[in-house]
Amino acid sequence: MNAAESPTQRKQLRSVAAVAEILQMSERHTRRLIADGTLRAVQFGRVYRVPDDAIDELLSNLAVKPGAKAEEAARQSQPRKVGGRMAAV
């Protein structure tokens, strides 16, 4: 730590269990998010730690945008090809 950096300015690294509790999900799901790259983490041997800013980044990436639900519903109501023919959904 250099002289200009205080302990409160350092990034907080949290365990998978702590992140799972913060996000109100299982540890298993949290590990899956880390494995698929959705949640950024650092690895020390077999142990993963997640920086606080990675949690903020995940939440901002997953935030629902206004009108997104209506767009998703419109996309899902369009017919799709199933087995070479159009199928209503």
C-alpha positions in Angstrom: 0.0 0.0 0.0 1.5 3.4 -0.9 1.2 6.5 1.3 -1.6 8.1 -0.8 -3.8 5.0 -0.5 -5.8 4.4 2.6 -7.3 1.1 3.7 -10.8 2.3 2.8 -9.7 3.1 -0.8 -8.5 -0.5 -1.4 -10.8 -2.8 -3.2 -12.7 -5.1 -0.8 -12.5 -8.8 -1.9 -15.4 -10.9 -0.8 -15.8 -14.7 -0.6 -18.3 -16.6 -2.8 -20.4 -17.2 0.3 -20.5 -13.4 1.1 -21.4 -12.5 -2.5 -24.1 -15.1 -2.6 -25.6 -13.6 0.5 -25.4 -10.1 -0.9 -27.1 -11.2 -4.2 -29.5 -13.4 -2.3 -28.7 -16.5 -4.4 -27.0 -19.8 -3.8 -23.2 -20.2 -3.7 -23.6 -22.7 -6.5 -25.2 -20.1 -8.8 -22.6 -17.5 -7.8 -19.9 -20.0 -8.8 -21.6 -20.6 -12.1 -21.7 -16.8 -12.8 -17.9 -16.7 -12.1 -17.3 -19.8 -14.3 -19.1 -18.4 -17.3 -17.5 -14.9 -16.9 -20.6 -13.1 -15.9 -19.2 -12.2 -12.5 -15.5 -11.1 -12.4 -13.4 -12.7 -9.7 -9.8 -13.4 -8.8 -8.5 -16.9 -7.9 -6.0 -17.7 -5.2 -5.3 -21.5 -5.6 -8.8 -23.0 -5.3 -10.4 -20.0 -3.6 -12.3 -17.3 -5.5 -12.7 -13.7 -4.3 -14.9 -11.1 -5.8 -14.1 -7.4 -5.8 -16.9 -5.1 -4.7 -16.8 -3.3 -8.0 -17.4 -6.6 -9.8 -20.7 -6.9 -7.9 -21.7 -3.4 -8.9 -20.8 -4.2 -12.5 -22.9 -7.3 -12.5 -25.9 -5.5 -11.1 -25.6 -2.7 -13.6 -25.3 -5.2 -16.5 -28.3 -7.1 -15.4 -30.5 -4.1 -14.6 -33.8 -4.0 -16.4 -34.1 -1.1 -18.8 -37.4 0.7 -19.1 -39.5 -0.8 -21.9 -37.4 -4.0 -22.0 -40.2 -6.2 -20.9 -42.5 -5.0 -23.7 -39.7 -5.5 -26.3 -39.1 -9.1 -25.0 -42.8 -10.0 -25.1 -43.0 -8.7 -28.7 -40.0 -10.8 -29.7 -41.4 -13.9 -28.1 -44.8 -13.5 -29.8 -43.2 -13.7 -33.3 -43.5 -17.1 -35.0 -40.4 -19.2 -35.2 -39.3 -22.0 -37.6 -39.6 -25.4 -35.9 -38.7 -28.5 -37.9 -38.7 -26.6 -41.2 -42.1 -25.0 -40.8 -43.4 -21.9 -39.0 -44.8 -22.6 -35.5 -46.9 -20.2 -33.4 -45.5 -19.7 -30.0 
